[in-house]
Amino acid sequence: MMNYLINIFFFLMFMFGSLTFISKRKHLLCTLLSLEFMVLILFSILLLYLNYMKFESYFSMFFLTFSVCEGVLGLSILISMIRTHGNDYFQSFSILQC
């Protein structure tokens, strides 16, 4: 019963992160924060699954490595966008200016 409640909790948290990702699409920083929240929830689900199935948690280190790389890539895009356009609004960003 407790495992069922934990699964529902993580599913709801992932849905809240997805809803935030969809609704806050004007600012790049808000979308990056919601993506990192969803990655954190996926990491928690992966860790619980690996512990439940009695597997080694070595794969979680690979997942953390790739999520850190994803976060660094998003922040570098945010910094370059702020340097070139002055803000993180997607409305002021145009493909034709690149």
C-alpha positions in Angstrom: 0.0 0.0 0.0 2.8 2.4 0.9 4.6 1.7 -2.4 1.4 2.5 -4.3 1.2 5.9 -2.5 4.8 6.7 -3.3 4.3 5.9 -6.9 1.2 8.2 -7.0 3.2 11.0 -5.3 6.0 10.8 -7.8 3.6 10.7 -10.7 1.8 13.8 -9.4 5.1 15.6 -8.8 6.2 14.8 -12.4 2.9 16.0 -13.7 3.2 19.3 -11.8 6.7 19.8 -13.2 5.4 19.1 -16.7 2.5 21.5 -16.2 5.0 24.2 -15.1 7.2 23.5 -18.1 4.2 23.9 -20.4 2.7 27.0 -18.8 6.0 29.0 -18.1 7.3 29.0 -21.7 8.0 32.8 -21.9 11.1 32.7 -19.8 14.0 30.4 -20.4 15.0 30.3 -16.8 11.6 29.1 -15.6 11.6 26.3 -18.2 15.1 25.3 -17.2 14.1 25.1 -13.5 11.0 23.0 -14.3 13.2 20.7 -16.4 15.6 20.3 -13.5 12.7 19.5 -11.2 11.5 16.8 -13.5 15.0 15.3 -13.7 15.2 15.3 -9.9 11.9 13.4 -9.7 13.1 10.9 -12.4 16.3 10.4 -10.4 14.3 9.7 -7.2 12.1 7.2 -9.1 15.2 5.5 -10.6 16.8 5.3 -7.1 13.7 3.8 -5.5 13.3 1.3 -8.4 17.0 0.2 -8.2 16.7 -0.2 -4.4 13.5 -2.1 -4.7 14.8 -4.6 -7.3 18.1 -5.0 -5.3 20.2 -3.7 -8.2 23.3 -1.7 -7.8 22.9 2.1 -7.7 25.8 2.5 -10.1 23.6 3.5 -13.0 22.3 6.4 -11.0 25.7 8.0 -11.2 25.5 7.9 -15.0 22.1 9.5 -14.8 23.4 12.2 -12.5 26.3 12.9 -14.8 24.0 13.3 -17.8 21.6 15.5 -15.9 24.4 17.8 -14.8 25.6 18.1 -18.4 22.0 18.9 -19.4 21.9 21.6 -16.7 25.2 23.1 -17.7 24.2 23.2 -21.4 20.9 24.9 -20.5 22.7 27.5 -18.4 25.2 28.2 -21.1 22.4 28.8 -23.6 20.7 31.1 -21.0 23.9 33.1 -20.6 24.6 33.5 -24.3 20.9 34.5 -24.8 21.1 37.2 -22.1 24.4 38.5 -23.5 23.1 38.8 -27.0 19.5 39.9 -26.4 19.6 41.4 -22.9 16.9 39.2 -21.3 15.5 35.7 -21.3 12.2 36.3 -23.0 11.5 34.0 -25.9 9.4 36.8 -27.5 12.5 39.0 -28.1 14.4 36.0 -29.6 14.2 35.5 -33.3 15.7 32.8 -35.5 16.4 35.4 -38.2 18.8 37.3 -35.9 21.2 34.3 -35.5 
